Amino acid sequence: MRGLASKYGSTAFFVNGRNGARVLGALSKICSISKVAVSKDGVSFEAPSKHRKQIIALLDNLCYDYKIIRTGGPLPFAINTFARLGFVAGMLAVLLCVGLFPQFITKVSVATAGAAYGESIDSALNAKIHDILSSYGVQTGKFMPKVDCGGIEKSLLALDGISYASVQRSGTHIAVLIKRELKPDYIVEVEGSKVTARRVAVVTRVIVEGGTAVVEYGDVVRQGDTLIDGYVEFGEDKLPVEAKGVVYGKAYYRHTRFFADRITERRVTNVKKVTKLSMFGKVPKAPSSPFEKYELATKVEDLGFLLPFKIYKYEFREIAEVERDNVLTQDEMYDEVYSEIASQFTEPLKVLERYCSCTEANGGKYVTVTVETEEVIS
């Protein structure tokens, strides 16, 4: 009898978390899902009780935080009653359930969606909720063939501080579930959540933690393009979630440098130093250079407060330009250009390939190096 009860009953689940809606796609492959309600704290739904073990196993394997809100259905109740009282009493119970008993209200429960986190309903709000229920005739033990669940929900939503209200009749049980409004500081906007590209690249890998990938391997993306969008598909609907994940892509760095066949170097061939003494802050006239081509370095030493003297030291360096042949090999020129490119890398990356070319020109060579990398582009 218990097997039949679990076969024909229904179980209501609540999955916590903004990304709880993502599990609906996987559950829909196991059984039919009904009464789906998405809130900022998660998603609630009902499923046949015969698939209860499969659903619990899937939720446990995916590490979702969930709870069973209720189990019910008029037929399981009738089957259990039939099993306890025997054939004659069971027949009477079935007739009563089918005819009159389901029209009575035997239980009215009021709960908050945040009860799992210790949230409770204060006495003032609880009194207002029961006043609304009473105004619609909902009372324990009362015969009510019809209950205006939609009208009760609208009246509950009109109360201050209520952001979500659900009123459901399951047999003789009226279940009221409300969600309190969050304080403005704790409201997290999911709409418009996106993971975008920060540079031009060719997509190689997409790791989605939340949302739906809108690019795949080989796609060329530019800065600002959307990589992961903030939604998951459930049937024909797109349910908003927070977009999270990491996207990798191939990026290219290119640099060209001219290497002359003859290189002119500047060398210091001679040095002459001149020292002058200055008093009371007066700056002496700089001496004339003994060289035609030179560099001048000046250094000032202050003798201190008691001795108002400064020593000016002038150093003349004779400069000679010397030409020599460029003795770098082609590979050494490639390495120098590659080093200039690598000095620009600021983020961790993996170098995949290096492409080099050398073009002869008047008086030298143009060396071009292109570096192909794989890096995080999100």
C-alpha angles and dihedrals in degrees: 000000000000089000090056091047092054090044097056101030130089131231127206119213133190118203115198124220137058090264094050090107089070091075093061092079092056093044092051088063089060101045144333115294122208141175093033113185121179120201134168089263098049144293133290127202143158128235136174111279091229088073093046096108092048092049093048091048092051093048091048093049091050091047095236120165104233144151137199108245097190146326123219152124131157095249097058089049091052092047093051092048090050091052094052102044100038131236100311096040089043092054090051091048092050091051090048093048093046094044116030115348097072088057091064126082111228099166138027117188129184120195140161125233089232095058090109088064096048097266114148137184115252119232095250093054091042090055092050091050093051091047089056091047091050091049087060091047096253107150134143112265095016122132106238119161090182133032122192096226093166093053092048091051092053091049091050092049088054090065117099114259097020115120099167134023131180126183117185133172115215107180106300094346124096109200119194117192121182135179121211120225115259120236111261092247091061100045111117116198112220097175112097095018109152141161108221137189119259097197144013110282147138111252115243105162136014120195110188119199095165135004129014129303112237096185132057141191112310098020115137112225133185132209110293096019115138113252102170120021125209102248144076125212120241109177106308093336128092111216115203117241136159112279112229135158148093126267125196126199146169114262129186130216120190132186133171125199132181117229113195120217088226119044123203114213128191114222133182106235101170140013131204125183127203125187126200132182122224129194132203095000097303113146113223123226113265114250122245118262118252090208133071095218114030151139121231124212118186126197127184124202120192114210092206143256097301093050109047094203133119127194117216115201119195121193118193116197119195112223124207125184114222125187123213138168121268101250097179115122120230092256091050090053089049089052093051092052091045090052090054090053094046091053087066094059111109103162129060109268143154121242108224103176144353121214118195134184134176124202124191115233138173105292098357149356136288110222118196124189125186118191121202114204139175113221144147108284099177 
